[in-house]
Amino acid sequence: MRTLHIAPSDSAGGSLKQALRDAGRDDEVLPFHDDLSCGPIDPDEPLTRATWWARFYDAGAVEAGLSEFWERVATANDHLIVWVGRHSAPELAFFLAWADRIGGRPYDVIDVTGRDLPVI
């Protein structure tokens, strides 16, 4: 079974991709392209988020990116691993939205809160 790593942001996704490559792994990393620590979060629909972000970004691109993220998760037959840090408002907000949306589907969580990660 393949593994799909879920990252709570573009930055975390990039770091995770590099760490996996350095470890000799070619697992897919799927970053979440939104910051749920600001703006409306209910209802949890890509169009609602895109409309709010429209004053800063192209609403169509935001909506498409969020829809693609959730569609990829919904159709994945992979082992899901979610990476999150509890001291980051965007990451914690993402994880709460993830847990609400994913329902009873199985996934593993790697909590990086308080980890002393090497700086290269």
ZAKE-440946 format. One line per field, with one value per residue (C-alpha): residue number from 1; residue in three letters; y, z, x. Coordinates in steps of 0.02 Angstrom, whole numbers. Layout:
<nodes>
tilum	NUM;...
ronu	ALA;...
y	Y;...
z	Z;...
x	X;...
</nodes>
This chain:
<nodes>
tilum	1;2;3;4;5;6;7;8;9;10;11;12;13;14;15;16;17;18;19;20;21;22;23;24;25;26;27;28;29;30;31;32;33;34;35;36;37;38;39;40;41;42;43;44;45;46;47;48;49;50;51;52;53;54;55;56;57;58;59;60;61;62;63;64;65;66;67;68;69;70;71;72;73;74;75;76;77;78;79;80;81;82;83;84;85;86;87;88;89;90;91;92;93;94;95;96;97;98;99;100;101;102;103;104;105;106;107;108;109;110;111;112;113;114;115;116;117;118;119;120
ronu	MET;ARG;THR;LEU;HIS;ILE;ALA;PRO;SER;ASP;SER;ALA;GLY;GLY;SER;LEU;LYS;GLN;ALA;LEU;ARG;ASP;ALA;GLY;ARG;ASP;ASP;GLU;VAL;LEU;PRO;PHE;HIS;ASP;ASP;LEU;SER;CYS;GLY;PRO;ILE;ASP;PRO;ASP;GLU;PRO;LEU;THR;ARG;ALA;THR;TRP;TRP;ALA;ARG;PHE;TYR;ASP;ALA;GLY;ALA;VAL;GLU;ALA;GLY;LEU;SER;GLU;PHE;TRP;GLU;ARG;VAL;ALA;THR;ALA;ASN;ASP;HIS;LEU;ILE;VAL;TRP;VAL;GLY;ARG;HIS;SER;ALA;PRO;GLU;LEU;ALA;PHE;PHE;LEU;ALA;TRP;ALA;ASP;ARG;ILE;GLY;GLY;ARG;PRO;TYR;ASP;VAL;ILE;ASP;VAL;THR;GLY;ARG;ASP;LEU;PRO;VAL;ILE
y	0;174;311;484;614;759;923;1068;1202;1232;1268;1110;1013;1072;1030;860;821;863;760;609;624;638;477;391;383;435;446;576;733;827;1003;1098;1269;1369;1451;1407;1512;1664;1697;1597;1410;1367;1303;1200;1228;1280;1417;1499;1503;1561;1704;1763;1752;1839;2009;1940;1798;1733;1655;1528;1464;1454;1359;1240;1206;1167;1060;963;935;863;762;684;638;568;457;400;215;256;244;422;508;683;791;930;1044;1095;1261;1328;1405;1367;1187;1154;1233;1124;967;1003;1031;872;767;837;809;641;559;380;346;280;386;408;570;628;770;873;986;1011;908;967;958;982;1140;1114
z	0;-43;87;64;184;220;264;341;232;78;186;290;131;53;210;223;39;65;224;140;-10;108;190;21;11;-135;-44;-106;-1;-17;57;110;25;150;321;420;569;483;390;391;420;420;305;260;72;-48;-123;48;78;-99;-86;74;0;-162;-100;-94;-222;-376;-304;-444;-410;-223;-247;-373;-260;-109;-211;-285;-110;-38;-195;-188;-5;-39;-181;-103;-69;17;198;259;377;438;504;625;760;900;935;762;743;555;581;727;635;485;591;673;500;438;582;557;369;361;481;531;394;467;466;571;650;676;802;781;930;1034;921;910;723;652;554;396
x	0;61;73;-1;70;-47;40;-57;24;131;283;261;231;393;492;411;446;629;641;563;680;829;769;764;574;466;298;174;150;-14;-6;-162;-167;-268;-251;-406;-349;-426;-587;-749;-738;-922;-986;-833;-848;-710;-821;-847;-660;-622;-747;-665;-488;-543;-485;-306;-301;-389;-548;-560;-384;-417;-579;-500;-351;-460;-579;-431;-358;-519;-554;-380;-407;-582;-521;-357;-335;-171;-117;-148;-28;-69;74;27;96;-22;66;28;-147;-158;-101;-216;-364;-323;-316;-484;-562;-477;-544;-719;-720;-632;-755;-718;-592;-429;-271;-116;-58;120;120;278;239;395;507;686;714;889;923;1023
</nodes>
